[in-house]
Amino acid sequence: MLADGARYRVADFQGQPSLLAALQQAGVAVDSDCRNGSCGACAVALRAGQVRTLLDCEFRAPPGQVLACACVPASDLLLGR
């Protein structure tokens, strides 16, 4: 499970197609379903850092959250549930 306040270095995500894939590769359990930004199941809180959005998503994450399936880190991240 994604720990609230977990820190991740951008270097840990190199070569991964999305934040979701990188987190799962690292053994972090993140809910997911569609993997294309239409359901919102993979929304995580972005406490600090920046991401680059890859997809124009049907589902709009609430302020302060990002869809892990639809972005990649652009800096080191502080994530939460």
C-alpha positions as CSV (number, residue, x, y, z in Angstrom):
1,M,0.0,0.0,0.0
2,L,1.2,3.5,-0.7
3,A,2.4,5.0,2.5
4,D,1.1,8.4,3.4
5,G,4.0,10.8,3.0
6,A,6.2,8.4,1.0
7,R,9.1,10.0,-0.8
8,Y,10.3,8.9,-4.2
9,R,13.3,10.1,-6.2
10,V,12.7,10.8,-9.8
11,A,15.7,8.6,-10.6
12,D,13.8,5.6,-9.3
13,F,11.3,6.0,-12.1
14,Q,13.6,6.1,-15.1
15,G,12.4,3.9,-18.0
16,Q,8.9,3.3,-16.6
17,P,5.9,4.2,-18.8
18,S,4.0,5.8,-16.0
19,L,4.1,6.7,-12.3
20,L,1.7,3.7,-11.7
21,A,4.0,1.3,-13.5
22,A,7.0,2.5,-11.5
23,L,5.2,2.3,-8.2
24,Q,4.0,-1.2,-8.9
25,Q,7.4,-2.2,-10.1
26,A,8.8,-1.0,-6.8
27,G,6.3,-3.3,-5.0
28,V,3.9,-0.4,-3.9
29,A,0.3,-1.5,-4.0
30,V,-1.7,1.2,-5.8
31,D,-5.3,0.6,-6.9
32,S,-5.8,0.7,-10.6
33,D,-8.3,-0.5,-13.2
34,C,-8.5,1.2,-16.6
35,R,-4.8,2.4,-16.9
36,N,-6.0,5.1,-19.3
37,G,-7.3,7.9,-17.1
38,S,-11.0,7.1,-17.4
39,C,-11.8,5.6,-13.9
40,G,-9.8,7.5,-11.3
41,A,-8.9,4.4,-9.3
42,C,-5.2,5.2,-9.3
43,A,-5.5,8.7,-8.0
44,V,-2.8,9.5,-5.4
45,A,-2.1,12.7,-3.4
46,L,0.7,14.8,-4.7
47,R,2.1,16.5,-1.6
48,A,5.3,17.9,-3.2
49,G,7.0,17.7,-6.6
50,Q,5.8,17.8,-10.1
51,V,4.6,15.4,-12.7
52,R,4.2,15.5,-16.5
53,T,0.8,14.4,-17.7
54,L,0.9,11.9,-20.6
55,L,-2.8,11.5,-21.4
56,D,-5.8,13.7,-21.8
57,C,-7.9,11.9,-19.2
58,E,-11.6,11.5,-19.2
59,F,-11.5,11.5,-15.3
60,R,-10.3,14.7,-13.7
61,A,-8.4,14.1,-10.5
62,P,-9.4,16.4,-7.6
63,P,-7.1,19.3,-6.7
64,G,-3.9,18.0,-5.0
65,Q,-4.2,14.5,-6.7
66,V,-2.8,13.0,-9.8
67,L,-3.7,9.9,-11.8
68,A,-0.7,7.6,-11.5
69,C,-1.6,5.8,-14.8
70,A,-1.5,9.1,-16.8
71,C,1.7,10.8,-15.6
72,V,5.4,10.5,-15.1
73,P,7.5,12.2,-12.4
74,A,9.2,15.5,-13.5
75,S,10.9,15.9,-10.1
76,D,11.3,14.0,-6.8
77,L,7.9,13.3,-5.3
78,L,6.2,13.2,-2.0
79,L,3.0,11.1,-2.3
80,G,0.1,10.3,-0.1
81,R,-3.1,8.3,-0.1
